[in-house]
């Protein structure tokens, strides 16, 4: 398996795991999604929105798209709207990893950090980071779900994906 093929598999996994997680939450009481929890973000919906924000922001950087402050995008929105955005952003990485050339995968992207400081990273490392970042926060979401009383989290480990 080439690096590009592996990255493409990771993008498929990321979308599958995000879909599994959002389906789990969409089947729950909508009021639970905004209940305060002790974690990096104050609620399940805020965490889902953060995952979307990271996936979308990095997509913009890769594509050279100007973006404005997106942190308030999901204010007043429910899990369905956030989930739709998240799955659309995740789908971008499937399309990107299947269509990008090896040369472009190794291209270095210059961008500014949220602090305004300039930085640069290869597309390959950006996509790897995005997949890892989303996995990290999905783990938090399971813990948050348990905190609000959900006892049936989906199994979203990578091995579950490859066994299908």
Rosetta blueprint (number, residue, H / E / L):
1 X L
2 X L
3 X H
4 X H
5 X H
6 X H
7 X H
8 X H
9 X H
10 X H
11 X H
12 X H
13 X H
14 X H
15 X H
16 X H
17 X H
18 X H
19 X H
20 X H
21 X H
22 X H
23 X H
24 X H
25 X H
26 X H
27 X L
28 X L
29 X L
30 X H
31 X H
32 X H
33 X H
34 X H
35 X L
36 X L
37 X L
38 X L
39 X L
40 X L
41 X L
42 X L
43 X L
44 X H
45 X H
46 X H
47 X H
48 X H
49 X H
50 X H
51 X H
52 X H
53 X H
54 X H
55 X H
56 X H
57 X H
58 X H
59 X H
60 X H
61 X H
62 X H
63 X H
64 X L
65 X L
66 X L
67 X L
68 X L
69 X L
70 X L
71 X L
72 X L
73 X L
74 X L
75 X L
76 X L
77 X L
78 X L
79 X H
80 X H
81 X H
82 X H
83 X H
84 X H
85 X H
86 X H
87 X H
88 X H
89 X H
90 X H
91 X H
92 X H
93 X H
94 X H
95 X H
96 X H
97 X H
98 X H
99 X H
100 X L
101 X L
102 X H
103 X H
104 X H
105 X H
106 X L
107 X L
108 X E
109 X E
110 X E
111 X E
112 X E
113 X L
114 X L
115 X L
116 X L
117 X L
118 X E
119 X E
120 X E
121 X E
122 X E
123 X H
124 X H
125 X H
126 X H
127 X H
128 X H
129 X H
130 X H
131 X H
132 X H
133 X H
134 X H
135 X H
136 X H
137 X H
138 X H
139 X H
140 X H
141 X H
142 X H
143 X H
144 X H
145 X H
146 X H
147 X H
148 X L
149 X L
150 X L
151 X L
152 X L
153 X L
154 X L
155 X L
156 X L
157 X L
158 X H
159 X H
160 X H
161 X H
162 X H
163 X H
164 X L
